């Protein structure tokens, strides 16, 4: 993995690019929690990793791995519970991203 110092994009195995975005938690007067995720559309990363912060904004609550092909807008808003269109990209850890970055050997056919 290589970080581009000019853009902060991560380039993984020369195969895909990743942008990291912190989504701070906002608590409304009603007590509901919301997170605003802003995409850096000018850099066109293949995947945006949105790190949703806990209600105190002290640490990660969870992670959204959002592919550019499915999310072309400049921002989205998340609540505590979201539609499956969003939550299917939600993960408790970054293990799935690490798995995407892993290399696999392909056997040649005889």
PDB file as gemmi writes it, atoms N, CA and C in Angstrom:
CRYST1    1.000    1.000    1.000  90.00  90.00  90.00 P 1                      
ATOM      1  N   UNK A   1       0.845  -1.163   0.000  1.00  0.00           N  
ATOM      2  CA  UNK A   1       0.000   0.000   0.000  1.00  0.00           C  
ATOM      3  C   UNK A   1       0.901   1.240   0.000  1.00  0.00           C  
ATOM      4  N   UNK A   2       0.582   2.170  -0.884  1.00  0.00           N  
ATOM      5  CA  UNK A   2       1.373   3.396  -1.005  1.00  0.00           C  
ATOM      6  C   UNK A   2       0.437   4.584  -0.829  1.00  0.00           C  
ATOM      7  N   UNK A   3       0.829   5.536   0.016  1.00  0.00           N  
ATOM      8  CA  UNK A   3       0.059   6.764   0.229  1.00  0.00           C  
ATOM      9  C   UNK A   3       0.610   7.858  -0.664  1.00  0.00           C  
ATOM     10  N   UNK A   4      -0.250   8.472  -1.437  1.00  0.00           N  
ATOM     11  CA  UNK A   4       0.129   9.598  -2.276  1.00  0.00           C  
ATOM     12  C   UNK A   4       0.174  10.841  -1.392  1.00  0.00           C  
ATOM     13  N   UNK A   5       1.350  11.435  -1.172  1.00  0.00           N  
ATOM     14  CA  UNK A   5       1.442  12.580  -0.257  1.00  0.00           C  
ATOM     15  C   UNK A   5       0.689  13.810  -0.751  1.00  0.00           C  
ATOM     16  N   UNK A   6       0.465  13.927  -2.035  1.00  0.00           N  
ATOM     17  CA  UNK A   6      -0.240  15.096  -2.568  1.00  0.00           C  
ATOM     18  C   UNK A   6      -1.752  15.010  -2.356  1.00  0.00           C  
ATOM     19  N   UNK A   7      -2.302  13.794  -2.392  1.00  0.00           N  
ATOM     20  CA  UNK A   7      -3.760  13.626  -2.311  1.00  0.00           C  
ATOM     21  C   UNK A   7      -4.217  12.856  -1.080  1.00  0.00           C  
ATOM     22  N   UNK A   8      -3.303  12.173  -0.401  1.00  0.00           N  
ATOM     23  CA  UNK A   8      -3.618  11.281   0.718  1.00  0.00           C  
ATOM     24  C   UNK A   8      -4.377  10.027   0.289  1.00  0.00           C  
ATOM     25  N   UNK A   9      -4.494   9.792  -1.019  1.00  0.00           N  
ATOM     26  CA  UNK A   9      -5.100   8.547  -1.477  1.00  0.00           C  
ATOM     27  C   UNK A   9      -4.144   7.392  -1.196  1.00  0.00           C  
ATOM     28  N   UNK A  10      -4.723   6.253  -0.864  1.00  0.00           N  
ATOM     29  CA  UNK A  10      -3.937   5.031  -0.711  1.00  0.00           C  
ATOM     30  C   UNK A  10      -4.079   4.224  -1.990  1.00  0.00           C  
ATOM     31  N   UNK A  11      -2.960   3.786  -2.532  1.00  0.00           N  
ATOM     32  CA  UNK A  11      -2.960   2.933  -3.720  1.00  0.00           C  
ATOM     33  C   UNK A  11      -2.559   1.536  -3.275  1.00  0.00           C  
ATOM     34  N   UNK A  12      -3.466   0.597  -3.486  1.00  0.00           N  
ATOM     35  CA  UNK A  12      -3.297  -0.764  -2.974  1.00  0.00           C  
ATOM     36  C   UNK A  12      -2.894  -1.688  -4.108  1.00  0.00           C  
ATOM     37  N   UNK A  13      -1.678  -2.218  -4.013  1.00  0.00           N  
ATOM     38  CA  UNK A  13      -1.155  -3.199  -4.968  1.00  0.00           C  
ATOM     39  C   UNK A  13      -1.269  -2.737  -6.421  1.00  0.00           C  
ATOM     40  N   UNK A  14      -1.241  -1.466  -6.664  1.00  0.00           N  
ATOM     41  CA  UNK A  14      -1.418  -0.922  -8.013  1.00  0.00           C  
ATOM     42  C   UNK A  14      -2.710  -1.413  -8.668  1.00  0.00           C  
ATOM     43  N   UNK A  15      -3.718  -1.733  -7.844  1.00  0.00           N  
ATOM     44  CA  UNK A  15      -4.969  -2.267  -8.368  1.00  0.00           C  
ATOM     45  C   UNK A  15      -6.170  -1.382  -8.081  1.00  0.00           C  
ATOM     46  N   UNK A  16      -6.207  -0.734  -6.915  1.00  0.00           N  
ATOM     47  CA  UNK A  16      -7.325   0.148  -6.617  1.00  0.00           C  
ATOM     48  C   UNK A  16      -6.873   1.227  -5.631  1.00  0.00           C  
ATOM     49  N   UNK A  17      -7.651   2.316  -5.616  1.00  0.00           N  
ATOM     50  CA  UNK A  17      -7.321   3.442  -4.737  1.00  0.00           C  
ATOM     51  C   UNK A  17      -8.385   3.581  -3.656  1.00  0.00           C  
ATOM     52  N   UNK A  18      -7.946   4.081  -2.504  1.00  0.00           N  
ATOM     53  CA  UNK A  18      -8.810   4.201  -1.331  1.00  0.00           C  
ATOM     54  C   UNK A  18      -8.676   5.601  -0.752  1.00  0.00           C  
ATOM     55  N   UNK A  19      -9.816   6.193  -0.442  1.00  0.00           N  
ATOM     56  CA  UNK A  19      -9.856   7.470   0.261  1.00  0.00           C  
ATOM     57  C   UNK A  19     -10.420   7.217   1.657  1.00  0.00           C  
ATOM     58  N   UNK A  20      -9.806   7.796   2.675  1.00  0.00           N  
ATOM     59  CA  UNK A  20     -10.292   7.669   4.044  1.00  0.00           C  
ATOM     60  C   UNK A  20     -11.019   8.944   4.434  1.00  0.00           C  
ATOM     61  N   UNK A  21     -12.220   8.783   5.010  1.00  0.00           N  
ATOM     62  CA  UNK A  21     -13.035   9.922   5.410  1.00  0.00           C  
ATOM     63  C   UNK A  21     -13.535   9.688   6.832  1.00  0.00           C  
ATOM     64  N   UNK A  22     -13.347  10.684   7.702  1.00  0.00           N  
ATOM     65  CA  UNK A  22     -13.915  10.617   9.044  1.00  0.00           C  
ATOM     66  C   UNK A  22     -15.308  11.225   9.028  1.00  0.00           C  
ATOM     67  N   UNK A  23     -16.276  10.502   9.569  1.00  0.00           N  
ATOM     68  CA  UNK A  23     -17.648  10.996   9.670  1.00  0.00           C  
ATOM     69  C   UNK A  23     -17.951  11.238  11.139  1.00  0.00           C  
ATOM     70  N   UNK A  24     -17.974  12.511  11.519  1.00  0.00           N  
ATOM     71  CA  UNK A  24     -18.239  12.886  12.903  1.00  0.00           C  
ATOM     72  C   UNK A  24     -19.718  12.695  13.216  1.00  0.00           C  
ATOM     73  N   UNK A  25     -19.993  12.338  14.465  1.00  0.00           N  
ATOM     74  CA  UNK A  25     -21.363  12.133  14.927  1.00  0.00           C  
ATOM     75  C   UNK A  25     -21.963  13.470  15.356  1.00  0.00           C  
ATOM     76  N   UNK A  26     -23.188  13.718  14.920  1.00  0.00           N  
ATOM     77  CA  UNK A  26     -23.939  14.909  15.316  1.00  0.00           C  
ATOM     78  C   UNK A  26     -25.185  14.449  16.062  1.00  0.00           C  
ATOM     79  N   UNK A  27     -25.383  14.968  17.277  1.00  0.00           N  
ATOM     80  CA  UNK A  27     -26.553  14.622  18.073  1.00  0.00           C  
ATOM     81  C   UNK A  27     -27.561  15.762  17.979  1.00  0.00           C  
ATOM     82  N   UNK A  28     -28.769  15.432  17.575  1.00  0.00           N  
ATOM     83  CA  UNK A  28     -29.824  16.428  17.453  1.00  0.00           C  
ATOM     84  C   UNK A  28     -30.559  16.583  18.787  1.00  0.00           C  
ATOM     85  N   UNK A  29     -31.323  17.655  18.919  1.00  0.00           N  
ATOM     86  CA  UNK A  29     -32.076  17.922  20.150  1.00  0.00           C  
ATOM     87  C   UNK A  29     -32.998  16.768  20.509  1.00  0.00           C  
ATOM     88  N   UNK A  30     -33.473  16.060  19.505  1.00  0.00           N  
ATOM     89  CA  UNK A  30     -34.364  14.914  19.733  1.00  0.00           C  
ATOM     90  C   UNK A  30     -33.617  13.704  20.282  1.00  0.00           C  
ATOM     91  N   UNK A  31     -32.284  13.762  20.275  1.00  0.00           N  
ATOM     92  CA  UNK A  31     -31.475  12.633  20.724  1.00  0.00           C  
ATOM     93  C   UNK A  31     -31.010  11.725  19.606  1.00  0.00           C  
ATOM     94  N   UNK A  32     -31.510  11.944  18.400  1.00  0.00           N  
ATOM     95  CA  UNK A  32     -31.100  11.094  17.280  1.00  0.00           C  
ATOM     96  C   UNK A  32     -29.685  11.459  16.835  1.00  0.00           C  
ATOM     97  N   UNK A  33     -28.999  10.471  16.310  1.00  0.00           N  
ATOM     98  CA  UNK A  33     -27.615  10.625  15.860  1.00  0.00           C  
ATOM     99  C   UNK A  33     -27.567  10.596  14.342  1.00  0.00           C  
ATOM    100  N   UNK A  34     -26.705  11.433  13.776  1.00  0.00           N  
ATOM    101  CA  UNK A  34     -26.534  11.483  12.326  1.00  0.00           C  
ATOM    102  C   UNK A  34     -25.065  11.655  11.984  1.00  0.00           C  
ATOM    103  N   UNK A  35     -24.688  11.120  10.818  1.00  0.00           N  
ATOM    104  CA  UNK A  35     -23.330  11.235  10.301  1.00  0.00           C  
ATOM    105  C   UNK A  35     -23.412  11.703   8.862  1.00  0.00           C  
ATOM    106  N   UNK A  36     -22.583  12.655   8.486  1.00  0.00           N  
ATOM    107  CA  UNK A  36     -22.523  13.152   7.119  1.00  0.00           C  
ATOM    108  C   UNK A  36     -21.219  12.671   6.506  1.00  0.00           C  
ATOM    109  N   UNK A  37     -21.333  11.974   5.389  1.00  0.00           N  
ATOM    110  CA  UNK A  37     -20.151  11.479   4.695  1.00  0.00           C  
ATOM    111  C   UNK A  37     -19.998  12.272   3.411  1.00  0.00           C  
ATOM    112  N   UNK A  38     -18.856  12.911   3.277  1.00  0.00           N  
ATOM    113  CA  UNK A  38     -18.557  13.687   2.069  1.00  0.00           C  
ATOM    114  C   UNK A  38     -17.524  12.944   1.242  1.00  0.00           C  
ATOM    115  N   UNK A  39     -17.854  12.742  -0.019  1.00  0.00           N  
ATOM    116  CA  UNK A  39     -16.964  12.052  -0.935  1.00  0.00           C  
ATOM    117  C   UNK A  39     -16.058  13.066  -1.617  1.00  0.00           C  
ATOM    118  N   UNK A  40     -14.811  12.693  -1.813  1.00  0.00           N  
ATOM    119  CA  UNK A  40     -13.890  13.541  -2.559  1.00  0.00           C  
ATOM    120  C   UNK A  40     -13.963  13.119  -4.013  1.00  0.00           C  
ATOM    121  N   UNK A  41     -14.957  13.656  -4.710  1.00  0.00           N  
ATOM    122  CA  UNK A  41     -15.221  13.236  -6.082  1.00  0.00           C  
ATOM    123  C   UNK A  41     -14.128  13.675  -7.052  1.00  0.00           C  
ATOM    124  N   UNK A  42     -13.372  14.715  -6.702  1.00  0.00           N  
ATOM    125  CA  UNK A  42     -12.321  15.172  -7.620  1.00  0.00           C  
ATOM    126  C   UNK A  42     -11.181  14.162  -7.721  1.00  0.00           C  
ATOM    127  N   UNK A  43     -10.940  13.397  -6.663  1.00  0.00           N  
ATOM    128  CA  UNK A  43      -9.859  12.405  -6.676  1.00  0.00           C  
ATOM    129  C   UNK A  43     -10.294  11.081  -7.294  1.00  0.00           C  
ATOM    130  N   UNK A  44     -11.586  10.837  -7.347  1.00  0.00           N  
ATOM    131  CA  UNK A  44     -12.151   9.622  -7.944  1.00  0.00           C  
ATOM    132  C   UNK A  44     -11.551   8.327  -7.375  1.00  0.00           C  
ATOM    133  N   UNK A  45     -11.550   8.171  -6.047  1.00  0.00           N  
ATOM    134  CA  UNK A  45     -11.049   6.912  -5.494  1.00  0.00           C  
ATOM    135  C   UNK A  45     -11.991   5.770  -5.853  1.00  0.00           C  
ATOM    136  N   UNK A  46     -11.442   4.589  -5.976  1.00  0.00           N  
ATOM    137  CA  UNK A  46     -12.266   3.415  -6.260  1.00  0.00           C  
ATOM    138  C   UNK A  46     -13.160   3.083  -5.071  1.00  0.00           C  
ATOM    139  N   UNK A  47     -12.617   3.251  -3.878  1.00  0.00           N  
ATOM    140  CA  UNK A  47     -13.355   2.951  -2.651  1.00  0.00           C  
ATOM    141  C   UNK A  47     -13.145   4.085  -1.660  1.00  0.00           C  
ATOM    142  N   UNK A  48     -14.231   4.524  -1.038  1.00  0.00           N  
ATOM    143  CA  UNK A  48     -14.133   5.461   0.076  1.00  0.00           C  
ATOM    144  C   UNK A  48     -14.401   4.682   1.343  1.00  0.00           C  
ATOM    145  N   UNK A  49     -13.464   4.736   2.281  1.00  0.00           N  
ATOM    146  CA  UNK A  49     -13.660   4.126   3.586  1.00  0.00           C  
ATOM    147  C   UNK A  49     -14.122   5.236   4.513  1.00  0.00           C  
ATOM    148  N   UNK A  50     -15.400   5.185   4.874  1.00  0.00           N  
ATOM    149  CA  UNK A  50     -15.965   6.167   5.796  1.00  0.00           C  
ATOM    150  C   UNK A  50     -15.879   5.588   7.200  1.00  0.00           C  
ATOM    151  N   UNK A  51     -15.149   6.254   8.048  1.00  0.00           N  
ATOM    152  CA  UNK A  51     -14.986   5.824   9.435  1.00  0.00           C  
ATOM    153  C   UNK A  51     -16.011   6.602  10.247  1.00  0.00           C  
ATOM    154  N   UNK A  52     -17.069   5.929  10.643  1.00  0.00           N  
ATOM    155  CA  UNK A  52     -18.126   6.577  11.403  1.00  0.00           C  
ATOM    156  C   UNK A  52     -17.709   6.613  12.862  1.00  0.00           C  
ATOM    157  N   UNK A  53     -17.598   7.811  13.426  1.00  0.00           N  
ATOM    158  CA  UNK A  53     -17.135   7.966  14.798  1.00  0.00           C  
ATOM    159  C   UNK A  53     -18.261   7.732  15.796  1.00  0.00           C  
ATOM    160  N   UNK A  54     -17.875   7.321  17.017  1.00  0.00           N  
ATOM    161  CA  UNK A  54     -18.845   7.088  18.083  1.00  0.00           C  
ATOM    162  C   UNK A  54     -19.502   8.410  18.495  1.00  0.00           C  
ATOM    163  N   UNK A  55     -20.575   8.357  19.297  1.00  0.00           N  
ATOM    164  CA  UNK A  55     -21.282   9.597  19.667  1.00  0.00           C  
ATOM    165  C   UNK A  55     -20.412  10.661  20.335  1.00  0.00           C  
ATOM    166  N   UNK A  56     -19.328  10.266  20.983  1.00  0.00           N  
ATOM    167  CA  UNK A  56     -18.422  11.237  21.601  1.00  0.00           C  
ATOM    168  C   UNK A  56     -17.337  11.710  20.635  1.00  0.00           C  
ATOM    169  N   UNK A  57     -17.330  11.168  19.429  1.00  0.00           N  
ATOM    170  CA  UNK A  57     -16.313  11.481  18.412  1.00  0.00           C  
ATOM    171  C   UNK A  57     -14.895  11.219  18.916  1.00  0.00           C  
ATOM    172  N   UNK A  58     -14.763  10.149  19.688  1.00  0.00           N  
ATOM    173  CA  UNK A  58     -13.469   9.777  20.259  1.00  0.00           C  
ATOM    174  C   UNK A  58     -12.812   8.600  19.556  1.00  0.00           C  
ATOM    175  N   UNK A  59     -13.606   7.764  18.915  1.00  0.00           N  
ATOM    176  CA  UNK A  59     -13.053   6.580  18.267  1.00  0.00           C  
ATOM    177  C   UNK A  59     -14.021   6.032  17.240  1.00  0.00           C  
ATOM    178  N   UNK A  60     -13.588   5.030  16.473  1.00  0.00           N  
ATOM    179  CA  UNK A  60     -14.450   4.475  15.419  1.00  0.00           C  
ATOM    180  C   UNK A  60     -15.621   3.683  15.989  1.00  0.00           C  
ATOM    181  N   UNK A  61     -16.777   3.872  15.390  1.00  0.00           N  
ATOM    182  CA  UNK A  61     -17.964   3.084  15.705  1.00  0.00           C  
ATOM    183  C   UNK A  61     -18.044   1.910  14.738  1.00  0.00           C  
ATOM    184  N   UNK A  62     -17.868   2.209  13.444  1.00  0.00           N  
ATOM    185  CA  UNK A  62     -17.873   1.189  12.410  1.00  0.00           C  
ATOM    186  C   UNK A  62     -17.300   1.794  11.131  1.00  0.00           C  
ATOM    187  N   UNK A  63     -17.301   0.995  10.075  1.00  0.00           N  
ATOM    188  CA  UNK A  63     -16.675   1.390   8.822  1.00  0.00           C  
ATOM    189  C   UNK A  63     -17.631   1.098   7.670  1.00  0.00           C  
ATOM    190  N   UNK A  64     -17.683   2.011   6.727  1.00  0.00           N  
ATOM    191  CA  UNK A  64     -18.444   1.802   5.500  1.00  0.00           C  
ATOM    192  C   UNK A  64     -17.450   1.781   4.347  1.00  0.00           C  
ATOM    193  N   UNK A  65     -17.457   0.711   3.578  1.00  0.00           N  
ATOM    194  CA  UNK A  65     -16.599   0.583   2.394  1.00  0.00           C  
ATOM    195  C   UNK A  65     -17.480   0.871   1.181  1.00  0.00           C  
ATOM    196  N   UNK A  66     -17.362   2.079   0.668  1.00  0.00           N  
ATOM    197  CA  UNK A  66     -18.289   2.580  -0.339  1.00  0.00           C  
ATOM    198  C   UNK A  66     -17.614   2.685  -1.702  1.00  0.00           C  
ATOM    199  N   UNK A  67     -17.963   1.799  -2.640  1.00  0.00           N  
ATOM    200  CA  UNK A  67     -17.347   1.842  -3.972  1.00  0.00           C  
ATOM    201  C   UNK A  67     -17.877   3.015  -4.785  1.00  0.00           C  
ATOM    202  N   UNK A  68     -17.014   3.633  -5.534  1.00  0.00           N  
ATOM    203  CA  UNK A  68     -17.385   4.784  -6.370  1.00  0.00           C  
ATOM    204  C   UNK A  68     -18.492   4.437  -7.350  1.00  0.00           C  
ATOM    205  N   UNK A  69     -18.478   3.225  -7.878  1.00  0.00           N  
ATOM    206  CA  UNK A  69     -19.485   2.826  -8.859  1.00  0.00           C  
ATOM    207  C   UNK A  69     -20.905   2.870  -8.302  1.00  0.00           C  
ATOM    208  N   UNK A  70     -21.055   2.664  -6.998  1.00  0.00           N  
ATOM    209  CA  UNK A  70     -22.388   2.646  -6.382  1.00  0.00           C  
ATOM    210  C   UNK A  70     -22.761   3.969  -5.725  1.00  0.00           C  
ATOM    211  N   UNK A  71     -21.776   4.827  -5.485  1.00  0.00           N  
ATOM    212  CA  UNK A  71     -22.024   6.087  -4.786  1.00  0.00           C  
ATOM    213  C   UNK A  71     -21.396   7.234  -5.567  1.00  0.00           C  
ATOM    214  N   UNK A  72     -22.167   7.796  -6.497  1.00  0.00           N  
ATOM    215  CA  UNK A  72     -21.658   8.865  -7.338  1.00  0.00           C  
ATOM    216  C   UNK A  72     -21.926  10.254  -6.793  1.00  0.00           C  
ATOM    217  N   UNK A  73     -22.738  10.349  -5.737  1.00  0.00           N  
ATOM    218  CA  UNK A  73     -23.068  11.658  -5.205  1.00  0.00           C  
ATOM    219  C   UNK A  73     -21.918  12.233  -4.365  1.00  0.00           C  
ATOM    220  N   UNK A  74     -22.030  13.499  -4.006  1.00  0.00           N  
ATOM    221  CA  UNK A  74     -20.957  14.160  -3.259  1.00  0.00           C  
ATOM    222  C   UNK A  74     -21.039  13.903  -1.768  1.00  0.00           C  
ATOM    223  N   UNK A  75     -22.238  13.551  -1.269  1.00  0.00           N  
ATOM    224  CA  UNK A  75     -22.367  13.257   0.163  1.00  0.00           C  
ATOM    225  C   UNK A  75     -23.592  12.394   0.422  1.00  0.00           C  
ATOM    226  N   UNK A  76     -23.545  11.698   1.545  1.00  0.00           N  
ATOM    227  CA  UNK A  76     -24.702  10.947   2.031  1.00  0.00           C  
ATOM    228  C   UNK A  76     -24.828  11.204   3.519  1.00  0.00           C  
ATOM    229  N   UNK A  77     -26.025  10.983   4.033  1.00  0.00           N  
ATOM    230  CA  UNK A  77     -26.282  11.135   5.461  1.00  0.00           C  
ATOM    231  C   UNK A  77     -26.690   9.774   6.014  1.00  0.00           C  
ATOM    232  N   UNK A  78     -26.111   9.417   7.141  1.00  0.00           N  
ATOM    233  CA  UNK A  78     -26.432   8.144   7.779  1.00  0.00           C  
ATOM    234  C   UNK A  78     -27.044   8.395   9.149  1.00  0.00           C  
ATOM    235  N   UNK A  79     -27.915   7.491   9.551  1.00  0.00           N  
ATOM    236  CA  UNK A  79     -28.529   7.518  10.876  1.00  0.00           C  
ATOM    237  C   UNK A  79     -28.038   6.300  11.648  1.00  0.00           C  
ATOM    238  N   UNK A  80     -28.617   6.064  12.807  1.00  0.00           N  
ATOM    239  CA  UNK A  80     -28.228   4.884  13.587  1.00  0.00           C  
ATOM    240  C   UNK A  80     -28.625   3.608  12.864  1.00  0.00           C  
ATOM    241  N   UNK A  81     -29.798   3.611  12.223  1.00  0.00           N  
ATOM    242  CA  UNK A  81     -30.269   2.499  11.405  1.00  0.00           C  
ATOM    243  C   UNK A  81     -30.484   3.039  10.000  1.00  0.00           C  
ATOM    244  N   UNK A  82     -29.987   2.316   8.995  1.00  0.00           N  
ATOM    245  CA  UNK A  82     -30.053   2.783   7.612  1.00  0.00           C  
ATOM    246  C   UNK A  82     -30.631   1.707   6.719  1.00  0.00           C  
ATOM    247  N   UNK A  83     -31.008   2.119   5.527  1.00  0.00           N  
ATOM    248  CA  UNK A  83     -31.533   1.177   4.546  1.00  0.00           C  
ATOM    249  C   UNK A  83     -30.445   0.174   4.164  1.00  0.00           C  
ATOM    250  N   UNK A  84     -30.857  -0.971   3.678  1.00  0.00           N  
ATOM    251  CA  UNK A  84     -29.922  -2.025   3.298  1.00  0.00           C  
ATOM    252  C   UNK A  84     -28.968  -1.549   2.205  1.00  0.00           C  
ATOM    253  N   UNK A  85     -29.390  -0.585   1.395  1.00  0.00           N  
ATOM    254  CA  UNK A  85     -28.520  -0.054   0.343  1.00  0.00           C  
ATOM    255  C   UNK A  85     -27.234   0.536   0.922  1.00  0.00           C  
ATOM    256  N   UNK A  86     -27.311   1.020   2.159  1.00  0.00           N  
ATOM    257  CA  UNK A  86     -26.127   1.556   2.832  1.00  0.00           C  
ATOM    258  C   UNK A  86     -25.499   0.524   3.770  1.00  0.00           C  
ATOM    259  N   UNK A  87     -26.337  -0.103   4.578  1.00  0.00           N  
ATOM    260  CA  UNK A  87     -25.785  -0.986   5.597  1.00  0.00           C  
ATOM    261  C   UNK A  87     -25.180  -2.265   5.050  1.00  0.00           C  
ATOM    262  N   UNK A  88     -25.422  -2.594   3.787  1.00  0.00           N  
ATOM    263  CA  UNK A  88     -24.738  -3.748   3.203  1.00  0.00           C  
ATOM    264  C   UNK A  88     -23.248  -3.459   3.003  1.00  0.00           C  
ATOM    265  N   UNK A  89     -22.859  -2.198   3.107  1.00  0.00           N  
ATOM    266  CA  UNK A  89     -21.459  -1.791   2.992  1.00  0.00           C  
ATOM    267  C   UNK A  89     -20.837  -1.506   4.358  1.00  0.00           C  
ATOM    268  N   UNK A  90     -21.552  -1.801   5.433  1.00  0.00           N  
ATOM    269  CA  UNK A  90     -21.103  -1.509   6.797  1.00  0.00           C  
ATOM    270  C   UNK A  90     -20.355  -2.702   7.388  1.00  0.00           C  
ATOM    271  N   UNK A  91     -19.237  -2.406   8.080  1.00  0.00           N  
ATOM    272  CA  UNK A  91     -18.423  -3.455   8.700  1.00  0.00           C  
ATOM    273  C   UNK A  91     -17.971  -2.994  10.079  1.00  0.00           C  
ATOM    274  N   UNK A  92     -17.848  -3.929  10.985  1.00  0.00           N  
ATOM    275  CA  UNK A  92     -17.374  -3.641  12.346  1.00  0.00           C  
ATOM    276  C   UNK A  92     -15.869  -3.393  12.379  1.00  0.00           C  
ATOM    277  N   UNK A  93     -15.151  -4.036  11.467  1.00  0.00           N  
ATOM    278  CA  UNK A  93     -13.693  -3.916  11.402  1.00  0.00           C  
ATOM    279  C   UNK A  93     -13.282  -3.669   9.951  1.00  0.00           C  
ATOM    280  N   UNK A  94     -12.003  -3.495   9.737  1.00  0.00           N  
ATOM    281  CA  UNK A  94     -11.475  -3.329   8.385  1.00  0.00           C  
ATOM    282  C   UNK A  94     -10.980  -4.640   7.784  1.00  0.00           C  
ATOM    283  N   UNK A  95     -11.330  -5.758   8.384  1.00  0.00           N  
ATOM    284  CA  UNK A  95     -10.879  -7.062   7.894  1.00  0.00           C  
ATOM    285  C   UNK A  95     -11.272  -7.295   6.436  1.00  0.00           C  
ATOM    286  N   UNK A  96     -12.465  -6.875   6.043  1.00  0.00           N  
ATOM    287  CA  UNK A  96     -12.902  -7.077   4.663  1.00  0.00           C  
ATOM    288  C   UNK A  96     -12.005  -6.308   3.693  1.00  0.00           C  
ATOM    289  N   UNK A  97     -11.645  -5.072   4.063  1.00  0.00           N  
ATOM    290  CA  UNK A  97     -10.738  -4.286   3.228  1.00  0.00           C  
ATOM    291  C   UNK A  97      -9.378  -4.966   3.131  1.00  0.00           C  
ATOM    292  N   UNK A  98      -8.875  -5.474   4.253  1.00  0.00           N  
ATOM    293  CA  UNK A  98      -7.597  -6.188   4.227  1.00  0.00           C  
ATOM    294  C   UNK A  98      -7.679  -7.404   3.311  1.00  0.00           C  
ATOM    295  N   UNK A  99      -8.819  -8.085   3.334  1.00  0.00           N  
ATOM    296  CA  UNK A  99      -9.010  -9.237   2.453  1.00  0.00           C  
ATOM    297  C   UNK A  99      -9.009  -8.840   0.985  1.00  0.00           C  
ATOM    298  N   UNK A 100      -9.583  -7.687   0.683  1.00  0.00           N  
ATOM    299  CA  UNK A 100      -9.580  -7.194  -0.702  1.00  0.00           C  
ATOM    300  C   UNK A 100      -8.162  -6.911  -1.174  1.00  0.00           C  
ATOM    301  N   UNK A 101      -7.317  -6.486  -0.251  1.00  0.00           N  
ATOM    302  CA  UNK A 101      -5.949  -6.120  -0.603  1.00  0.00           C  
ATOM    303  C   UNK A 101      -5.031  -7.335  -0.719  1.00  0.00           C  
ATOM    304  N   UNK A 102      -5.487  -8.479  -0.231  1.00  0.00           N  
ATOM    305  CA  UNK A 102      -4.650  -9.674  -0.261  1.00  0.00           C  
ATOM    306  C   UNK A 102      -4.449 -10.195  -1.670  1.00  0.00           C  
ATOM    307  N   UNK A 103      -3.319 -10.798  -1.865  1.00  0.00           N  
ATOM    308  CA  UNK A 103      -2.986 -11.412  -3.162  1.00  0.00           C  
ATOM    309  C   UNK A 103      -3.341 -12.891  -3.109  1.00  0.00           C  
ATOM    310  N   UNK A 104      -3.763 -13.420  -4.238  1.00  0.00           N  
ATOM    311  CA  UNK A 104      -4.074 -14.850  -4.331  1.00  0.00           C  
ATOM    312  C   UNK A 104      -3.320 -15.427  -5.524  1.00  0.00           C  
ATOM    313  N   UNK A 105      -2.862 -16.638  -5.357  1.00  0.00           N  
ATOM    314  CA  UNK A 105      -2.193 -17.316  -6.464  1.00  0.00           C  
ATOM    315  C   UNK A 105      -3.236 -17.958  -7.348  1.00  0.00           C  
ATOM    316  N   UNK A 106      -3.007 -17.832  -8.641  1.00  0.00           N  
ATOM    317  CA  UNK A 106      -3.912 -18.453  -9.606  1.00  0.00           C  
ATOM    318  C   UNK A 106      -3.138 -19.563 -10.309  1.00  0.00           C  
ATOM    319  N   UNK A 107      -3.692 -20.746 -10.237  1.00  0.00           N  
ATOM    320  CA  UNK A 107      -3.033 -21.882 -10.881  1.00  0.00           C  
ATOM    321  C   UNK A 107      -3.319 -21.859 -12.360  1.00  0.00           C  
ATOM    322  N   UNK A 108      -2.327 -22.225 -13.128  1.00  0.00           N  
ATOM    323  CA  UNK A 108      -2.489 -22.300 -14.568  1.00  0.00           C  
ATOM    324  C   UNK A 108      -3.182 -23.596 -14.946  1.00  0.00           C  
ATOM    325  N   UNK A 109      -4.032 -23.490 -15.941  1.00  0.00           N  
ATOM    326  CA  UNK A 109      -4.698 -24.688 -16.429  1.00  0.00           C  
ATOM    327  C   UNK A 109      -3.713 -25.513 -17.252  1.00  0.00           C  
ATOM    328  N   UNK A 110      -3.840 -26.795 -17.144  1.00  0.00           N  
ATOM    329  CA  UNK A 110      -2.927 -27.676 -17.864  1.00  0.00           C  
ATOM    330  C   UNK A 110      -3.292 -27.836 -19.305  1.00  0.00           C  
TER     331      UNK A 110                                                      
END                                                                             
